[in-house]
Amino acid sequence: MSDARVKPLNDEPERSGQYVLYWMQQSQRESSNPALEIAITEANRLGLSVLVGFGLTASYPDANARHYTFMLEGLKDVRDALTKRNIGFEVHLGSPDEIALKLARHAAMVVCDRGYLRHQKEWRSNVAKLAGRRVIQVEGDVLVPVDLVSGKAEIAARTIRPKILKLREDFLVPLERVTPKVAALPVSSQSIDIVDIPALISKLNADRNIGPTRRFKGGTERAKRRLAAFVGETLQNYAEGRREPANEQVSFLSAYLHFGQISPLEIALAVQEADAPVNDRKSYLDELIIRRELAMNFVEHQADYDSYSCLPQWAKDTLHLHRTDHRPHTYSDEQLARAETHDPYWNAAMKEMRYTGYMHNHMRMYWGKKILEWSSDPEQAFRTALTLNNRYFLCGRDANSYANIAWCFGLHDRPWPERPIFGKVRSMTASGLERKVDIDAYVRRVDVIANVEETDL
């Protein structure tokens, strides 16, 4: 494993302890998890067992029953897989950093994975300051470590692509699994039971107005089945077919990546080795690695990634010049959430998001652009788009979400010919959808999905 993935977070020494703690938070999986393998390696060196600890907070930003259900389904897979490797796993209710500090009291050292958002960084910083023992961070949810690629905010995919491609092959190497030498300790009585997910969500007092979906269930095993189906079938003609929202020529792995239930390395290796045309494999890897890791670069270097102020100056200037332009249609947040607009294409996209927690990438762009067009001002549009995104998407509330929303307003893009309302920000139109894709087929498909989801509720 490359040392570039490993970063000491403090200068504390190792202590005498009962185990090496892997504080799992972002990389919610047993397989292809470099933080776990480092923890096992360190535990073997010290002659100790490994304890994997997870902090389940009831106050994760913007989380609701949909998100918690998917995540807990994944943690069941983690528990089962770790048990088979004779590794302890405990879930404790509380703020993740406080849980990590509690479990660290009996640990010789702490290994953690990396998160890129503001609160994730604060958790890790707090643990590093207060743990009183060595804390190391292992980056396992990107292919190429973010800091190795660039030390600044990149302008666009075209500027980060050559930097990633120069390093990519060094990291496209299967992760070696390490066998633990010391058996797991008994599970603490303070660890909570994750068998009854609805009961646990009730205990968390999570918002149950937005519940789990029938179409997407969480967990590494489901993610691997989706990956196998994608590389075996759907990857053929991906470069062209991914543009057509009615065809579902996509991997459906975004939610699993969001929760760390599958590794981008595992996906990249499977795609690289697939029996599919080179252009299709290249197209998907560009989405998985270049575009996704551009988003990580964005939130890493842009402190206000979740605010309108994060936009490039040219975009803010042009939108300001057009803020008083006449809007033929304006809608409240409630009307948008209920998909009650004059536009059947946008309504279909909103329904797909609301009922399944997913939306085809091409429609995500159209969805966001229309919110800008139908809002009283661009700042309100940004807030509305981000709120709906984080509330309904299973993959909301992460680096890709923040970058995607900001892209609708000009981030990682260039000025385009000027238009009312949008100024020089790229626009999308219903007539454009009609020319480029079979949008009526998409509407029909979403109607079928919505009917199934409603029946299942």
C-alpha positions in Angstrom: 0.0 0.0 0.0 1.3 3.5 -0.9 2.5 5.5 2.1 0.7 8.5 0.4 -2.6 7.1 1.8 -1.3 7.3 5.4 -1.0 10.5 7.4 -0.2 10.9 11.1 -2.7 13.3 12.7 -0.7 13.9 15.9 2.8 13.4 17.4 1.6 11.2 20.3 3.3 7.8 21.0 1.6 4.4 21.1 0.3 3.4 24.6 -0.2 0.1 26.3 -3.7 -1.1 25.4 -6.1 -3.9 24.8 -6.4 -3.5 21.1 -5.7 -1.3 18.1 -8.8 0.8 17.4 -10.0 1.3 13.8 -12.5 4.1 14.1 -14.6 3.5 11.1 -16.7 6.4 9.8 -16.4 7.1 6.1 -15.2 3.7 4.8 -18.2 1.6 5.9 -17.0 -1.7 4.5 -14.7 -4.7 5.4 -13.5 -5.4 1.9 -10.9 -3.3 0.0 -10.5 -1.0 3.0 -7.0 0.2 3.4 -7.7 1.7 6.9 -8.8 -1.7 8.2 -5.7 -3.5 6.7 -3.4 -0.9 8.2 -5.1 -1.4 11.6 -4.7 -5.2 11.3 -1.0 -4.8 10.4 -0.4 -2.5 13.3 -2.2 -4.8 15.7 -0.2 -7.8 14.5 3.0 -5.9 15.1 1.9 -5.1 18.6 0.5 -8.5 19.4 -3.0 -7.1 19.9 -6.5 -7.7 18.5 -8.4 -5.1 16.3 -11.5 -3.4 17.4 -13.6 -1.6 14.8 -15.7 1.1 16.3 -18.5 3.2 14.7 -20.1 6.3 16.1 -23.8 6.5 15.3 -25.0 10.0 15.7 -28.6 11.1 15.8 -27.7 14.5 14.5 -25.8 13.9 11.3 -26.4 17.0 9.1 -29.6 16.7 6.9 -29.9 12.9 7.6 -33.3 11.2 7.7 -34.8 7.7 7.9 -33.9 7.1 4.2 -30.2 7.7 4.8 -30.1 6.0 8.2 -31.8 2.8 6.8 -29.4 2.5 3.9 -26.4 3.1 6.2 -27.5 0.6 8.8 -28.2 -2.1 6.2 -24.6 -1.6 5.2 -23.3 -1.8 8.8 -25.0 -5.2 9.0 -22.8 -6.4 6.2 -19.7 -4.9 8.0 -20.6 -6.7 11.2 -21.0 -10.1 9.4 -17.8 -9.7 7.4 -15.7 -8.7 10.3 -17.0 -11.5 12.4 -15.8 -14.0 9.8 -12.3 -12.4 10.0 -12.3 -12.6 13.8 -12.3 -8.8 14.2 -14.4 -7.1 16.8 -17.1 -4.6 15.8 -19.0 -2.2 18.0 -21.6 0.5 17.2 -22.1 3.1 19.9 -24.7 5.9 19.9 -23.3 9.4 20.1 -21.1 11.9 18.3 -18.6 10.0 16.3 -15.6 11.9 17.7 -16.8 11.3 21.3 -17.3 7.6 20.6 -13.8 7.3 19.1 -12.3 9.0 22.2 -14.2 6.7 24.5 -13.0 3.6 22.7 -9.5 5.0 22.4 -9.0 4.9 26.2 -8.2 1.2 26.0 -6.4 1.4 22.6 -2.7 1.3 21.9 -3.3 3.5 18.9 -6.1 4.7 16.7 -6.5 4.3 12.9 -9.2 6.3 11.1 -10.4 6.8 7.6 -10.6 10.2 5.9 -13.6 12.5 5.4 -13.5 15.7 3.4 -16.4 17.7 4.7 -16.2 20.4 7.4 -17.7 18.3 10.3 -15.8 15.2 9.3 -12.5 17.1 9.5 -13.5 18.6 12.9 -14.3 15.1 14.3 -10.8 13.8 13.3 -9.0 16.9 14.5 -10.8 16.6 17.9 -9.8 12.9 18.2 -6.2 13.6 17.2 -5.9 16.4 19.9 -7.6 14.5 22.7 -6.9 10.8 22.2 -3.5 10.9 24.0 -2.1 8.2 21.8 -0.9 7.9 18.2 -3.7 8.6 15.6 -3.1 7.9 11.9 -5.5 8.6 9.0 -5.7 6.3 6.0 -7.4 7.6 2.8 -9.4 4.9 1.1 -12.4 6.5 -0.6 -10.6 8.0 -3.6 -8.2 6.3 -6.0 -5.4 8.8 -5.8 -4.9 10.7 -2.5 -6.4 14.2 -2.8 -3.3 16.0 -1.4 -1.0 14.1 -3.7 -3.0 15.3 -6.8 -3.1 19.0 -6.1 -2.5 21.5 -3.4 -5.0 24.0 -4.7 -8.6 24.2 -5.9 -8.7 23.0 -9.5 -10.6 25.0 -12.1 -12.2 22.1 -14.0 -11.8 18.5 -15.0 -9.4 19.5 -17.8 -6.9 20.9 -15.2 -7.1 18.0 -12.7 -7.3 15.2 -15.3 -3.6 15.2 -16.3 -2.5 15.3 -12.7 -4.6 12.3 -11.8 -3.7 10.3 -14.9 0.0 10.8 -14.2 -0.5 9.0 -10.8 -3.4 6.7 -11.5 -1.6 3.5 -12.5 0.5 3.6 -9.2 -2.8 3.2 -7.3 -4.6 0.8 -9.5 -3.2 -2.1 -7.5 -5.4 -4.7 -5.6 -5.3 -4.2 -1.8 -3.5 -7.0 0.1 -5.6 -8.6 2.8 -3.9 -9.1 6.2 -4.8 -12.0 8.5 -5.3 -10.9 12.1 -3.0 -12.9 14.5 -5.0 -12.2 17.7 -8.7 -13.0 18.2 -11.3 -10.4 18.8 -12.2 -9.4 22.3 -15.8 -9.9 23.5 -18.2 -7.2 22.4 -18.9 -4.5 25.0 -22.3 -4.5 26.5 -22.5 -0.8 25.6 -22.5 -1.6 21.9 -26.0 -1.2 20.4 -27.9 -3.9 18.5 -28.3 -3.0 14.8 -30.6 -6.0 14.0 -33.9 -4.1 14.2 -33.3 -1.1 12.0 -36.8 0.5 12.2 -36.6 0.3 16.0 -33.1 1.9 16.0 -34.2 4.7 13.7 -37.1 5.4 16.1 -34.6 5.6 18.9 -32.6 8.0 16.9 -35.7 10.2 16.4 -34.8 10.5 12.7 -37.1 12.3 10.3 -39.3 9.5 9.0 -41.3 11.7 6.6 -38.7 10.6 4.0 -38.4 6.9 4.3 -36.4 4.1 2.7 -36.9 3.2 -0.9 -37.8 -0.2 -2.3 -35.4 0.1 -5.2 -32.1 0.7 -3.3 -31.0 -1.3 -0.3 -27.7 -0.7 1.4 -24.7 -2.9 1.9 -21.5 -4.1 0.4 -23.0 -7.3 -0.9 -25.7 -5.4 -2.8 -23.0 -3.0 -4.1 -20.9 -5.9 -5.4 -23.9 -7.5 -7.2 -24.6 -4.1 -8.9 -21.0 -3.8 -9.9 -21.0 -7.4 -11.3 -24.1 -6.6 -13.4 -22.7 -3.4 -14.6 -19.4 -4.7 -15.8 -21.0 -7.8 -17.2 -23.8 -6.1 -19.1 -24.4 -2.4 -18.8 -20.8 -1.2 -19.4 -21.1 -2.2 -23.1 -22.0 1.0 -24.9 -21.7 3.1 -21.7 -19.9 6.0 -23.5 -23.0 6.6 -25.6 -25.8 5.0 -23.6 -25.1 6.9 -20.4 -26.6 10.1 -21.9 -30.0 8.5 -22.3 -32.0 8.7 -19.1 -34.7 6.2 -20.2 -32.2 3.4 -20.7 -30.5 3.2 -17.3 -27.1 2.6 -18.8 -25.5 3.5 -15.5 -23.8 1.7 -12.6 -26.2 2.8 -9.8 -23.2 2.8 -7.4 -23.3 6.4 -6.3 -25.1 5.7 -3.0 -22.8 2.9 -2.1 -19.8 5.1 -2.8 -21.3 7.8 -0.7 -21.5 5.6 2.4 -18.2 3.9 1.7 -19.9 0.6 1.2 -17.8 -0.2 -1.9 -14.3 1.0 -2.7 -13.6 3.1 -5.8 -10.5 0.9 -6.3 -12.5 -2.2 -6.4 -14.8 -0.6 -9.0 -12.0 0.7 -11.1 -10.2 -2.6 -11.2 -13.4 -4.5 -12.2 -14.1 -1.9 -15.0 -10.5 -2.0 -16.2 -10.6 -5.8 -16.5 -14.1 -6.0 -18.0 -14.8 -7.4 -21.4 -16.1 -4.1 -22.8 -14.8 -1.7 -25.5 -11.9 0.6 -24.4 -13.9 3.7 -25.0 -16.7 2.5 -22.7 -14.3 1.6 -19.9 -12.4 4.9 -20.3 -15.7 6.9 -20.2 -16.8 5.3 -16.9 -13.3 5.6 -15.3 -13.3 9.3 -16.1 -16.6 9.7 -14.2 -15.5 7.5 -11.3 -12.0 9.0 -10.9 -11.6 12.3 -12.6 -15.0 13.8 -12.0 -15.5 12.3 -8.5 -12.1 13.3 -7.3 -12.5 16.8 -8.7 -15.4 17.1 -6.3 -13.1 16.0 -3.4 -10.6 18.6 -4.4 -13.4 21.2 -4.4 -14.6 20.6 -0.9 -11.1 20.1 0.4 -10.0 23.6 -0.8 -13.2 25.5 -0.7 -14.3 26.2 2.9 -17.8 27.5 1.8 -18.6 24.6 -0.5 -22.2 24.5 0.7 -22.8 28.2 0.1 -23.6 30.4 -2.9 -20.4 32.3 -2.2 -18.4 29.2 -3.4 -19.2 30.0 -7.0 -16.5 31.4 -9.3 -16.6 35.2 -9.5 -17.6 35.3 -13.2 -20.7 33.2 -12.4 -21.8 35.4 -9.4 -21.3 38.6 -11.5 -23.3 37.4 -14.4 -26.1 36.0 -12.3 -26.2 39.3 -10.4 -26.6 41.3 -13.6 -29.7 39.1 -14.5 -31.3 38.8 -11.0 -34.1 41.2 -12.0 -34.9 39.4 -15.3 -38.5 38.4 -15.7 -39.2 34.8 -14.6 -42.1 33.3 -16.5 -42.6 30.8 -13.8 -41.7 30.8 -10.1 -42.4 28.0 -7.6 -42.1 27.6 -3.8 -39.9 25.0 -2.2 -43.1 23.0 -1.4 -44.3 23.0 -5.0 -41.0 21.8 -6.2 -40.7 19.1 -3.6 -44.2 17.8 -4.7 -43.2 18.0 -8.4 -46.0 20.5 -9.1 -44.6 22.5 -12.0 -45.7 23.1 -15.5 -42.8 21.0 -16.8 -43.5 17.2 -17.1 -39.8 16.4 -17.6 -38.7 18.2 -14.5 -41.6 16.7 -12.5 -40.5 13.2 -13.6 -36.9 13.9 -12.4 -38.2 15.2 -9.1 -40.4 12.1 -8.7 -37.5 9.8 -9.4 -35.4 11.6 -6.7 -38.3 11.7 -4.2 -39.3 8.1 -4.6 -36.0 6.3 -5.1 -33.3 8.6 -3.8 -31.6 8.6 -7.2 -31.8 10.6 -10.4 -30.1 10.0 -13.8 -27.0 12.3 -14.1 -28.3 14.0 -17.2 -31.6 14.9 -15.5 -29.7 16.1 -12.4 -28.3 18.9 -14.5 -31.6 19.8 -16.0 -33.3 19.7 -12.6 -30.8 22.1 -11.1 -30.8 24.5 -14.0 -34.6 24.8 -13.9 -34.5 25.6 -10.2 -32.2 28.5 -11.0 -34.7 29.6 -13.8 -37.8 29.3 -11.5 -36.5 31.0 -8.3 -36.9 34.6 -7.4 -33.1 35.1 -7.2 -30.0 32.9 -7.7 -29.1 32.7 -4.0 -32.6 31.3 -3.2 -32.2 28.9 -6.1 -28.9 27.6 -4.7 -30.4 27.1 -1.2 -33.4 25.3 -2.6 -31.5 23.0 -4.9 -29.1 22.1 -2.1 -31.9 21.5 0.4 -33.8 19.2 -1.9 -30.6 17.4 -3.0 -29.6 16.7 0.6 -33.1 15.7 1.7 -34.0 13.1 -1.0 -30.8 11.8 -2.6 -29.2 8.7 -1.0 -25.9 10.1 -2.2 -26.7 13.7 -1.1 -24.6 15.5 1.5 -21.2 14.6 0.1 -18.5 16.2 -2.0 -20.1 15.2 -5.3 -23.4 16.7 -4.2 -21.9 20.0 -3.3 -19.9 20.1 -6.5 -22.8 19.0 -8.7 -25.1 21.7 -7.2 -22.5 24.4 -7.7 -21.9 23.2 -11.3 -25.5 24.0 -12.1 -24.5 27.6 -11.2 -21.2 27.8 -13.0 -18.6 25.9 -10.9 -16.0 23.9 -13.0 -17.5 25.3 -16.2 -16.9 28.3 -18.5 -19.0 31.3 -19.6 -21.5 30.6 -22.3 -23.4 32.9 -24.7 -25.6 35.2 -22.6 -29.2 34.4 -22.0 -32.0 35.9 -19.8 -31.9 34.8 -16.1 -28.8 32.6 -16.6 -26.5 35.3 -18.0 -23.4 33.5 -19.1 -24.1 30.4 -16.9 -24.9 27.3 -19.0 -28.6 26.7 -19.4 -30.7 23.7 -20.3 -34.0 23.6 -22.1 -36.9 21.3 -22.5 -36.5 21.5 -26.3 -32.9 20.5 -25.8 -34.0 17.3 -24.0 -36.4 16.5 -26.7 -33.7 16.8 -29.4 -31.0 14.8 -27.6 -32.9 12.0 -25.6 -36.1 10.1 -25.6 -37.5 12.2 -22.7 -41.0 10.8 -23.1 -39.7 7.3 -22.5 -38.0 8.6 -19.3 -41.3 10.1 -18.0 -43.1 6.8 -18.6 -40.3 4.9 -16.8 -40.5 7.2 -13.8 -44.3 6.8 -13.6 -43.9 3.1 -13.4 -41.2 3.4 -10.7 -43.3 5.9 -8.7 -46.3 3.6 -8.8 -44.3 0.7 -7.5 -42.8 2.7 -4.7 -46.2 4.1 -3.7 -47.7 0.6 -3.6 -44.8 -0.6 -1.4 -45.3 2.2 1.2 
